[in-house]
């Protein structure tokens, strides 16, 4: 338990340390991971790119870079944290999750940066500025898109069937903390996602850890599985994992003893019991209903 407690204290530094204007030692972005794919045999077409312009010949054949990840970083001049903080987003989202909150207030990226943490915020494979790849030639499954109703329920802003197209008719959970008036703004962040890109995404995260070196990984939802796998692959470089409602984590059958020296903090929000998806996801990281610890929970206690 001492490792978990230490990580909780470390995670709270940004809350207990007074924030102040922070200078930049360095900032920028890069792409990491990916591979070249060559396509051939596809028909050549014509398209008009701008109204009034002449048609342009479109040849879809040739070499493409695919399955890369985009990363933005900010290094504070008054650095207080020992390790950089890698911030990995959830499904159907991008690094915007960490930048600015839907209500317009500063997000965790700026908060931790101002507290002296070097921060690296990613757009995972096929999200945001990482770019897409062709379907079905490269991405073998079609993209799907999150509705506002799904977001309202899966993020437990309100109970099942409490969403309405009319914002005035939406019913949130009693004492819920999410600013419901910001839901429509939040929905502007949603991007398409694919179910066939997990292996490429994990490979890009592995490449990111190798590029940055010693780091703390902060994951949310879908990236929970990626974060634990990254720690299993590079336990010498991943110095701690903070998991916000991790999906598919810890990975089933994983050799968790490899992580015995890595502090872990798993955080869950309210109203989990109202959603069967999250009820199932949560079981691997908390005691079972019979009072006996799950395998992951027993490992956390021993570490």
Secondary structure, DSSP 4 states (H G I P E B T S, - for coil): -HHHHHHHHHHTHHHHSPP----EEEEEEEEEEEEEEEE-SPPPEEE-SSTTSPPEEE---EEEEEEEEEEEEEEESS---SSEEEEE--TT--THHHHB-TTSSB-HHHHHHHTT--EEEEE-TTSGGG----BTTTB-S--B---HHHHHHHTTSS-TT---SSGGG--PPTT--S-GGGHHHHHTT---B-SS-HHHHHHHHHHHHHHH-SEEEEEETTHHHHHHHHHHH-TTTEEEEEEES-SS-SPTT--GGGGTTSEEEEE--S-GGG-HHHHHHHGGGS--TTSPPPHHHHHHHH-
